[in-house]
Amino acid sequence: MSDTHQPFPPLPDLSDEERVARARVAFEKLRTRHSCRAFTDAPVPREVIEYAIRAAGTAPSGANHQPWHFAVIGSAENKRAIREAAEAEERRFYGDDGDKPKASEEWLEALAPIGTDASKPFLETAPWLIVCFAQRTGGIEEDGQTQNYYVNESVGIACGMLIATLHEAGLATLTHTPSPMGFLRDLCGRPSNEKPLMIVVVGHAAEDAIVPEHALKKKPLEQISSWL
């Protein structure tokens, strides 16, 4: 074997029944994950966030360039700045600033059952905000110049693993995507080759947190899969 390669790490030696059972347990856990828009300000240990980001960092990526960066915001001052900037964009999105909404009528109709609006208090209440950036260039050395590949796909997988790990830790999350998001690059002090993709809001769900009925509708297996 080449000196530049290592043996594939061993995986559990399970029976088919054990594999099915483990897959079922994972599904049953993840099916309880829902977006949360009402958080408490109860603290969450930084170490939880660190391990969740480590888990995200194990995601597969194009050429193993790992084209992601996670900016973690915990200070009240910085959370307030993000909320103010995000709500300014949201008011333009919904047309709450007196001008024509940036969002199409169809888009606003699609959002109506979820009940979202321009007010985003969770950005200030939750103990942690994780801003997920996609690095267009940089390579594994992050030199800022080397081309990265399959960036959105790679970062999307990493964000999924981040959220799954936070859910496993018993925390509520929300993916928030104000549009446009360029202000996040400035507020987080990130370079121009990085594109903010989402804010993952992390914390404990408030006692009055709700899940819209619309969000409970999940497509059945027969609709989201085909077997050839």
Phi and psi restraints in degrees (value plus and minus 20) as a CYANA .aco file:
   2 SER   PHI     -82.2   -42.2
   2 SER   PSI     127.9   167.9
   3 ASP   PHI     -86.1   -46.1
   3 ASP   PSI     -36.7     3.3
   4 THR   PHI    -110.9   -70.9
   4 THR   PSI     -14.8    25.2
   5 HIS   PHI    -147.6  -107.6
   5 HIS   PSI     137.6   177.6
   6 GLN   PHI    -146.7  -106.7
   6 GLN   PSI     133.9   173.9
   7 PRO   PHI     -80.3   -40.3
   7 PRO   PSI     128.5   168.5
   8 PHE   PHI     -85.1   -45.1
   8 PHE   PSI     113.4   153.4
   9 PRO   PHI     -84.4   -44.4
   9 PRO   PSI     123.2   163.2
  10 PRO   PHI     -86.2   -46.2
  10 PRO   PSI     122.9   162.9
  11 LEU   PHI    -128.7   -88.7
  11 LEU   PSI     139.6   179.6
  12 PRO   PHI     -77.3   -37.3
  12 PRO   PSI     117.3   157.3
  13 ASP   PHI    -108.3   -68.3
  13 ASP   PSI      72.2   112.2
  14 LEU   PHI    -131.9   -91.9
  14 LEU   PSI     134.3   174.3
  15 SER   PHI     -97.7   -57.7
  15 SER   PSI     145.2   185.2
  16 ASP   PHI     -79.3   -39.3
  16 ASP   PSI     -58.8   -18.8
  17 GLU   PHI     -83.8   -43.8
  17 GLU   PSI     -59.0   -19.0
  18 GLU   PHI     -88.2   -48.2
  18 GLU   PSI     -57.6   -17.6
  19 ARG   PHI     -85.2   -45.2
  19 ARG   PSI     -63.8   -23.8
  20 VAL   PHI     -81.3   -41.3
  20 VAL   PSI     -63.4   -23.4
  21 ALA   PHI     -81.8   -41.8
  21 ALA   PSI     -63.0   -23.0
  22 ARG   PHI     -87.2   -47.2
  22 ARG   PSI     -59.9   -19.9
  23 ALA   PHI     -84.1   -44.1
  23 ALA   PSI     -59.3   -19.3
  24 ARG   PHI     -84.8   -44.8
  24 ARG   PSI     -62.1   -22.1
  25 VAL   PHI     -82.5   -42.5
  25 VAL   PSI     -62.9   -22.9
  26 ALA   PHI     -81.8   -41.8
  26 ALA   PSI     -63.1   -23.1
  27 PHE   PHI     -83.0   -43.0
  27 PHE   PSI     -65.2   -25.2
  28 GLU   PHI     -83.0   -43.0
  28 GLU   PSI     -53.4   -13.4
  29 LYS   PHI     -91.0   -51.0
  29 LYS   PSI     -67.2   -27.2
  30 LEU   PHI     -92.1   -52.1
  30 LEU   PSI     -44.5    -4.5
  31 ARG   PHI     -89.3   -49.3
  31 ARG   PSI     -35.9     4.1
  32 THR   PHI    -106.6   -66.6
  32 THR   PSI     -22.6    17.4
  33 ARG   PHI     -98.9   -58.9
  33 ARG   PSI     108.9   148.9
  34 HIS   PHI    -160.3  -120.3
  34 HIS   PSI     131.9   171.9
  35 SER   PHI     -85.6   -45.6
  35 SER   PSI     116.1   156.1
  36 CYS   PHI    -136.1   -96.1
  36 CYS   PSI     113.6   153.6
  37 ARG   PHI    -139.5   -99.5
  37 ARG   PSI     -10.5    29.5
  38 ALA   PHI    -155.9  -115.9
  38 ALA   PSI      91.7   131.7
  39 PHE   PHI    -136.8   -96.8
  39 PHE   PSI     138.2   178.2
  40 THR   PHI    -112.8   -72.8
  40 THR   PSI     151.1   191.1
  41 ASP   PHI    -117.5   -77.5
  41 ASP   PSI      -4.8    35.2
  42 ALA   PHI     -80.3   -40.3
  42 ALA   PSI     114.6   154.6
  43 PRO   PHI     -87.8   -47.8
  43 PRO   PSI     133.0   173.0
  44 VAL   PHI    -144.8  -104.8
  44 VAL   PSI     109.4   149.4
  45 PRO   PHI     -76.4   -36.4
  45 PRO   PSI     117.1   157.1
  46 ARG   PHI     -76.5   -36.5
  46 ARG   PSI     -53.4   -13.4
  47 GLU   PHI     -82.0   -42.0
  47 GLU   PSI     -51.6   -11.6
  48 VAL   PHI     -82.2   -42.2
  48 VAL   PSI     -66.5   -26.5
  49 ILE   PHI     -84.4   -44.4
  49 ILE   PSI     -59.4   -19.4
  50 GLU   PHI     -81.1   -41.1
  50 GLU   PSI     -65.4   -25.4
  51 TYR   PHI     -87.3   -47.3
  51 TYR   PSI     -55.4   -15.4
  52 ALA   PHI     -84.1   -44.1
  52 ALA   PSI     -59.6   -19.6
  53 ILE   PHI     -90.0   -50.0
  53 ILE   PSI     -57.4   -17.4
  54 ARG   PHI     -79.4   -39.4
  54 ARG   PSI     -62.0   -22.0
  55 ALA   PHI     -82.7   -42.7
  55 ALA   PSI     -63.5   -23.5
  56 ALA   PHI     -80.7   -40.7
  56 ALA   PSI     -56.1   -16.1
  57 GLY   PHI     -89.2   -49.2
  57 GLY   PSI     -29.4    10.6
  58 THR   PHI    -109.5   -69.5
  58 THR   PSI     -19.9    20.1
  59 ALA   PHI     -83.3   -43.3
  59 ALA   PSI     130.9   170.9
  60 PRO   PHI     -87.3   -47.3
  60 PRO   PSI     129.6   169.6
  61 SER   PHI    -170.6  -130.6
  61 SER   PSI     136.7   176.7
  62 GLY   PHI     -79.0   -39.0
  62 GLY   PSI     101.0   141.0
  63 ALA   PHI      38.4    78.4
  63 ALA   PSI      -0.9    39.1
  64 ASN   PHI      36.2    76.2
  64 ASN   PSI      12.5    52.5
  65 HIS   PHI    -100.3   -60.3
  65 HIS   PSI     -33.2     6.8
  66 GLN   PHI      29.0    69.0
  66 GLN   PSI      43.3    83.3
  67 PRO   PHI    -103.0   -63.0
  67 PRO   PSI      34.6    74.6
  68 TRP   PHI    -156.3  -116.3
  68 TRP   PSI     135.4   175.4
  69 HIS   PHI    -164.8  -124.8
  69 HIS   PSI     118.9   158.9
  70 PHE   PHI    -137.7   -97.7
  70 PHE   PSI      89.1   129.1
  71 ALA   PHI    -112.6   -72.6
  71 ALA   PSI      99.4   139.4
  72 VAL   PHI    -121.9   -81.9
  72 VAL   PSI     103.7   143.7
  73 ILE   PHI    -132.2   -92.2
  73 ILE   PSI     102.8   142.8
  74 GLY   PHI    -147.2  -107.2
  74 GLY   PSI     -37.8     2.2
  75 SER   PHI     -97.5   -57.5
  75 SER   PSI     124.5   164.5
  76 ALA   PHI     -80.0   -40.0
  76 ALA   PSI     -58.7   -18.7
  77 GLU   PHI     -83.2   -43.2
  77 GLU   PSI     -66.2   -26.2
  78 ASN   PHI     -92.6   -52.6
  78 ASN   PSI     -54.6   -14.6
  79 LYS   PHI     -85.0   -45.0
  79 LYS   PSI     -60.9   -20.9
  80 ARG   PHI     -83.1   -43.1
  80 ARG   PSI     -61.1   -21.1
  81 ALA   PHI     -82.0   -42.0
  81 ALA   PSI     -61.3   -21.3
  82 ILE   PHI     -86.7   -46.7
  82 ILE   PSI     -62.8   -22.8
  83 ARG   PHI     -80.2   -40.2
  83 ARG   PSI     -66.4   -26.4
  84 GLU   PHI     -81.5   -41.5
  84 GLU   PSI     -63.3   -23.3
  85 ALA   PHI     -89.0   -49.0
  85 ALA   PSI     -60.9   -20.9
  86 ALA   PHI     -85.8   -45.8
  86 ALA   PSI     -62.8   -22.8
  87 GLU   PHI     -87.2   -47.2
  87 GLU   PSI     -50.6   -10.6
  88 ALA   PHI     -82.8   -42.8
  88 ALA   PSI     -63.2   -23.2
  89 GLU   PHI     -87.5   -47.5
  89 GLU   PSI     -58.8   -18.8
  90 GLU   PHI     -85.6   -45.6
  90 GLU   PSI     -57.5   -17.5
  91 ARG   PHI     -83.1   -43.1
  91 ARG   PSI     -57.2   -17.2
  92 ARG   PHI     -88.4   -48.4
  92 ARG   PSI     -58.0   -18.0
  93 PHE   PHI     -82.0   -42.0
  93 PHE   PSI     -67.0   -27.0
  94 TYR   PHI    -107.1   -67.1
  94 TYR   PSI     -29.1    10.9
  95 GLY   PHI      61.8   101.8
  95 GLY   PSI      -0.1    39.9
  96 ASP   PHI     -99.3   -59.3
  96 ASP   PSI     -23.2    16.8
  97 ASP   PHI    -113.8   -73.8
  97 ASP   PSI     -12.8    27.2
  98 GLY   PHI      76.1   116.1
  98 GLY   PSI     -34.5     5.5
  99 ASP   PHI    -114.6   -74.6
  99 ASP   PSI     155.2   195.2
 100 LYS   PHI     -84.7   -44.7
 100 LYS   PSI     114.9   154.9
 101 PRO   PHI     -76.8   -36.8
 101 PRO   PSI     121.8   161.8
 102 LYS   PHI     -89.2   -49.2
 102 LYS   PSI     -51.6   -11.6
 103 ALA   PHI     -96.5   -56.5
 103 ALA   PSI     125.6   165.6
 104 SER   PHI     -91.4   -51.4
 104 SER   PSI     140.9   180.9
 105 GLU   PHI     -80.5   -40.5
 105 GLU   PSI     -58.3   -18.3
 106 GLU   PHI     -83.0   -43.0
 106 GLU   PSI     -62.0   -22.0
 107 TRP   PHI     -83.5   -43.5
 107 TRP   PSI     -65.2   -25.2
 108 LEU   PHI     -84.5   -44.5
 108 LEU   PSI     -56.5   -16.5
 109 GLU   PHI     -85.6   -45.6
 109 GLU   PSI     -56.2   -16.2
 110 ALA   PHI     -87.3   -47.3
 110 ALA   PSI     -52.0   -12.0
 111 LEU   PHI    -101.7   -61.7
 111 LEU   PSI     -41.2    -1.2
 112 ALA   PHI     -73.5   -33.5
 112 ALA   PSI     -63.4   -23.4
 113 PRO   PHI     -85.2   -45.2
 113 PRO   PSI     -40.4    -0.4
 114 ILE   PHI    -104.4   -64.4
 114 ILE   PSI     -45.4    -5.4
 115 GLY   PHI      61.2   101.2
 115 GLY   PSI       6.5    46.5
 116 THR   PHI    -101.6   -61.6
 116 THR   PSI     135.8   175.8
 117 ASP   PHI    -170.1  -130.1
 117 ASP   PSI    -188.0  -148.0
 118 ALA   PHI     -97.4   -57.4
 118 ALA   PSI     -31.2     8.8
 119 SER   PHI    -104.5   -64.5
 119 SER   PSI     105.4   145.4
 120 LYS   PHI    -149.7  -109.7
 120 LYS   PSI      41.9    81.9
 121 PRO   PHI     -83.0   -43.0
 121 PRO   PSI     -44.7    -4.7
 122 PHE   PHI     -80.9   -40.9
 122 PHE   PSI     -44.1    -4.1
 123 LEU   PHI     -86.4   -46.4
 123 LEU   PSI     -40.2    -0.2
 124 GLU   PHI    -126.4   -86.4
 124 GLU   PSI     -48.7    -8.7
 125 THR   PHI     -99.6   -59.6
 125 THR   PSI     -66.0   -26.0
 126 ALA   PHI     -81.3   -41.3
 126 ALA   PSI     126.8   166.8
 127 PRO   PHI     -89.2   -49.2
 127 PRO   PSI     -47.4    -7.4
 128 TRP   PHI    -155.8  -115.8
 128 TRP   PSI     120.2   160.2
 129 LEU   PHI    -139.7   -99.7
 129 LEU   PSI     111.4   151.4
 130 ILE   PHI    -134.9   -94.9
 130 ILE   PSI      91.7   131.7
 131 VAL   PHI    -111.9   -71.9
 131 VAL   PSI      99.4   139.4
 132 CYS   PHI    -116.4   -76.4
 132 CYS   PSI     101.3   141.3
 133 PHE   PHI    -130.3   -90.3
 133 PHE   PSI     123.7   163.7
 134 ALA   PHI    -125.4   -85.4
 134 ALA   PSI     107.6   147.6
 135 GLN   PHI    -115.9   -75.9
 135 GLN   PSI      92.0   132.0
 136 ARG   PHI     -86.6   -46.6
 136 ARG   PSI     -55.8   -15.8
 137 THR   PHI    -155.3  -115.3
 137 THR   PSI     148.4   188.4
 138 GLY   PHI     115.3   155.3
 138 GLY   PSI     -55.7   -15.7
 139 GLY   PHI      46.1    86.1
 139 GLY   PSI    -194.1  -154.1
 140 ILE   PHI     -89.8   -49.8
 140 ILE   PSI     -42.9    -2.9
 141 GLU   PHI    -107.0   -67.0
 141 GLU   PSI     -27.0    13.0
 142 GLU   PHI      33.4    73.4
 142 GLU   PSI      31.8    71.8
 143 ASP   PHI    -104.1   -64.1
 143 ASP   PSI     -23.7    16.3
 144 GLY   PHI      61.1   101.1
 144 GLY   PSI     -25.2    14.8
 145 GLN   PHI    -142.9  -102.9
 145 GLN   PSI     -58.1   -18.1
 146 THR   PHI     -79.7   -39.7
 146 THR   PSI     113.4   153.4
 147 GLN   PHI     -86.8   -46.8
 147 GLN   PSI     115.0   155.0
 148 ASN   PHI    -120.1   -80.1
 148 ASN   PSI     137.5   177.5
 149 TYR   PHI    -148.2  -108.2
 149 TYR   PSI     128.2   168.2
 150 TYR   PHI      28.9    68.9
 150 TYR   PSI      28.4    68.4
 151 VAL   PHI     -85.0   -45.0
 151 VAL   PSI     -73.7   -33.7
 152 ASN   PHI     -83.3   -43.3
 152 ASN   PSI     -59.5   -19.5
 153 GLU   PHI     -82.9   -42.9
 153 GLU   PSI     -64.5   -24.5
 154 SER   PHI     -84.2   -44.2
 154 SER   PSI     -67.0   -27.0
 155 VAL   PHI     -89.5   -49.5
 155 VAL   PSI     -54.2   -14.2
 156 GLY   PHI     -80.8   -40.8
 156 GLY   PSI     -63.7   -23.7
 157 ILE   PHI     -83.4   -43.4
 157 ILE   PSI     -63.8   -23.8
 158 ALA   PHI     -81.3   -41.3
 158 ALA   PSI     -60.7   -20.7
 159 CYS   PHI     -86.0   -46.0
 159 CYS   PSI     -57.4   -17.4
 160 GLY   PHI     -82.0   -42.0
 160 GLY   PSI     -62.1   -22.1
 161 MET   PHI     -88.4   -48.4
 161 MET   PSI     -54.7   -14.7
 162 LEU   PHI     -80.7   -40.7
 162 LEU   PSI     -69.6   -29.6
 163 ILE   PHI     -85.9   -45.9
 163 ILE   PSI     -60.7   -20.7
 164 ALA   PHI     -82.8   -42.8
 164 ALA   PSI     -59.2   -19.2
 165 THR   PHI     -87.9   -47.9
 165 THR   PSI     -61.2   -21.2
 166 LEU   PHI     -84.4   -44.4
 166 LEU   PSI     -57.3   -17.3
 167 HIS   PHI     -86.1   -46.1
 167 HIS   PSI     -61.3   -21.3
 168 GLU   PHI     -81.0   -41.0
 168 GLU   PSI     -49.8    -9.8
 169 ALA   PHI    -101.9   -61.9
 169 ALA   PSI     -15.7    24.3
 170 GLY   PHI      59.9    99.9
 170 GLY   PSI       6.8    46.8
 171 LEU   PHI    -130.7   -90.7
 171 LEU   PSI     131.7   171.7
 172 ALA   PHI    -108.7   -68.7
 172 ALA   PSI     128.1   168.1
 173 THR   PHI    -158.6  -118.6
 173 THR   PSI     142.0   182.0
 174 LEU   PHI    -168.0  -128.0
 174 LEU   PSI     113.7   153.7
 175 THR   PHI    -114.4   -74.4
 175 THR   PSI      99.4   139.4
 176 HIS   PHI    -136.7   -96.7
 176 HIS   PSI     109.8   149.8
 177 THR   PHI    -152.1  -112.1
 177 THR   PSI      55.1    95.1
 178 PRO   PHI     -82.7   -42.7
 178 PRO   PSI     130.0   170.0
 179 SER   PHI    -152.1  -112.1
 179 SER   PSI     106.0   146.0
 180 PRO   PHI     -98.3   -58.3
 180 PRO   PSI     148.3   188.3
 181 MET   PHI    -134.7   -94.7
 181 MET   PSI      -8.2    31.8
 182 GLY   PHI     -76.5   -36.5
 182 GLY   PSI     -48.7    -8.7
 183 PHE   PHI     -81.5   -41.5
 183 PHE   PSI     -46.2    -6.2
 184 LEU   PHI     -87.5   -47.5
 184 LEU   PSI     -53.7   -13.7
 185 ARG   PHI     -83.0   -43.0
 185 ARG   PSI     -62.7   -22.7
 186 ASP   PHI     -88.9   -48.9
 186 ASP   PSI     -66.1   -26.1
 187 LEU   PHI     -87.1   -47.1
 187 LEU   PSI     -49.2    -9.2
 188 CYS   PHI    -114.4   -74.4
 188 CYS   PSI     -21.3    18.7
 189 GLY   PHI      45.8    85.8
 189 GLY   PSI      17.2    57.2
 190 ARG   PHI    -117.4   -77.4
 190 ARG   PSI     135.0   175.0
 191 PRO   PHI     -93.9   -53.9
 191 PRO   PSI     147.5   187.5
 192 SER   PHI     -89.3   -49.3
 192 SER   PSI     -38.8     1.2
 193 ASN   PHI    -100.9   -60.9
 193 ASN   PSI     -19.2    20.8
 194 GLU   PHI    -128.2   -88.2
 194 GLU   PSI     117.5   157.5
 195 LYS   PHI    -135.2   -95.2
 195 LYS   PSI     102.1   142.1
 196 PRO   PHI     -89.2   -49.2
 196 PRO   PSI     111.4   151.4
 197 LEU   PHI    -125.7   -85.7
 197 LEU   PSI     -55.3   -15.3
 198 MET   PHI    -188.9  -148.9
 198 MET   PSI     140.8   180.8
 199 ILE   PHI    -126.4   -86.4
 199 ILE   PSI     107.4   147.4
 200 VAL   PHI    -121.2   -81.2
 200 VAL   PSI      93.2   133.2
 201 VAL   PHI    -106.9   -66.9
 201 VAL   PSI     112.4   152.4
 202 VAL   PHI    -151.6  -111.6
 202 VAL   PSI     115.4   155.4
 203 GLY   PHI     150.7   190.7
 203 GLY   PSI    -177.2  -137.2
 204 HIS   PHI    -121.2   -81.2
 204 HIS   PSI     116.4   156.4
 205 ALA   PHI     -87.0   -47.0
 205 ALA   PSI     119.1   159.1
 206 ALA   PHI     -90.6   -50.6
 206 ALA   PSI     137.5   177.5
 207 GLU   PHI     -81.0   -41.0
 207 GLU   PSI     -49.5    -9.5
 208 ASP   PHI    -117.1   -77.1
 208 ASP   PSI      -6.1    33.9
 209 ALA   PHI     -84.9   -44.9
 209 ALA   PSI     121.8   161.8
 210 ILE   PHI    -150.4  -110.4
 210 ILE   PSI     142.2   182.2
 211 VAL   PHI    -139.8   -99.8
 211 VAL   PSI      99.3   139.3
 212 PRO   PHI     -79.6   -39.6
 212 PRO   PSI     122.9   162.9
 213 GLU   PHI     -73.8   -33.8
 213 GLU   PSI     -57.5   -17.5
 214 HIS   PHI     -79.1   -39.1
 214 HIS   PSI     -55.6   -15.6
 215 ALA   PHI     -94.7   -54.7
 215 ALA   PSI     -34.4     5.6
 216 LEU   PHI    -103.9   -63.9
 216 LEU   PSI     -30.2     9.8
 217 LYS   PHI     -99.7   -59.7
 217 LYS   PSI      95.4   135.4
 218 LYS   PHI    -139.9   -99.9
 218 LYS   PSI     116.7   156.7
 219 LYS   PHI     -83.3   -43.3
 219 LYS   PSI     118.9   158.9
 220 PRO   PHI     -92.7   -52.7
 220 PRO   PSI     143.5   183.5
 221 LEU   PHI     -72.7   -32.7
 221 LEU   PSI     -60.1   -20.1
 222 GLU   PHI     -83.0   -43.0
 222 GLU   PSI     -44.2    -4.2
 223 GLN   PHI    -112.0   -72.0
 223 GLN   PSI     -49.4    -9.4
 224 ILE   PHI    -121.1   -81.1
 224 ILE   PSI     -14.5    25.5
 225 SER   PHI    -163.2  -123.2
 225 SER   PSI     134.1   174.1
 226 SER   PHI    -158.1  -118.1
 226 SER   PSI     127.9   167.9
 227 TRP   PHI    -143.6  -103.6
 227 TRP   PSI      93.7   133.7
